[in-house]
Amino acid sequence: MARFSKIEVLRAILATGMVPVYSDRNIETARRVASACYEGGVRVFEFTNRGDGAQEVFGELMKHVGAECPDMILGIGSLVDAGTASLYLQMGANFVVGPLFNPDIARVCNRRLTPYIPGCGSASEIGFAQEAGCDICKIFPADSVGGPAFVKNIKAPMPWTMIMATGAVEPTVESLSAWFRAGVTCVGMGSMLFPAKAVENGDWHAITALCRNTLSIIQKNK
């Protein structure tokens, strides 16, 4: 069962404006990365369902976060079917993210009062997701669907829309200011928050510093 309520999850996303997106087959590395992000101020963290055994890593990461990062809200990403969503919800996932919109996942998540953030690429997809109870919609891949201009154009006729941009979002003033000026609620960020060299060398302080700086930029541009 999720440790955090739907309202708590949404409030944390709104407050921080950022959801790091990470996946690793090495359990210890995943623990270290999550802790580094937590030290940097991250409070919402998406572990992606990629590769064989991802659920095993997620289970161990859930235990680690509960013990060492008590205020971190851990969710699962890259889900495309309801069966897999049910598995992770049973493991305690606090929110579910996907690259596409699947109404069956929405039903499963709604039953458990768990936020579902589906990937959408058009006004119609966003509208269908909202009808199914999705409070936040992910535009993905964000650069391919039109970038910040797409967000601005969606918000014009649908100003109530809350958007998470994922894909091609960089931890820089230029990139983040453009996305938040356009009207995103938050951004999802992957590899650019976790430089390969830093992870390879175990430079967790570098990841902490990068998260802290990115969150600072976001707060100035929200």
Steps between C-alpha positions, in 0.01 A plus 500: 500500500620851418645697790379831360149606404410626155471854633842479665658378177346775289594766753862384501517507121349848492736624772827371352419516129732210418482121480835328442469193277746220561555129440782263592535125529750541784310531826781671689548760226127572499509551877795737474342704222170532687679613816710751305183648350337513842797690641459744213140577593316254276177375653337321204698229318399281206668162457433365153386147422774407257674168457462161662478510877402865522231412753764346729708817496188708559406288802842548659501869413161539666643353821804727482297814443267416786792459739748762378298758304172520694358799313579370153200393291600208280301415189534275198532600135490355149183298567279417202253240635268463796644169617845645553349805667315275745826320582681820587206645691504187714871567563421850627547726198372847591434605141507350152645656185480371144619592149141473377143525627330171588147537647536159668794631703293805592226276637746296707665812641170676569382199696802542728490883499848506349610769252539381141708725274462373141701600197302711253586663169188694402215707643264206446720256690534746787123551502430126507749455784340781699157341452647180647612685813862582419591823679841539334580396144850435373585630154737250352735517330480869588733626228332292229145618572597865468699607804398801712285635215281189523444561872407863439259407223332229711460730800332772293169313449552266798652720775414250774741246352797391712789380288822315576754538221736203463762464231754764392467696825843616610613612849586848375348844551427532128318168469307507826392863469361428153292206622363673807425823314298286259293372793620156605414386851816295528774334299625144490876472465710192436859452390595866518450491877712186523818548293642161404844591633362607837309173538794293377742670741258502791505880513169529685581853615497615137148362455388666825642834385339469158159424654529786746597747226223380267235535771627851573464599135149357489389690810616826343303432183175350629 
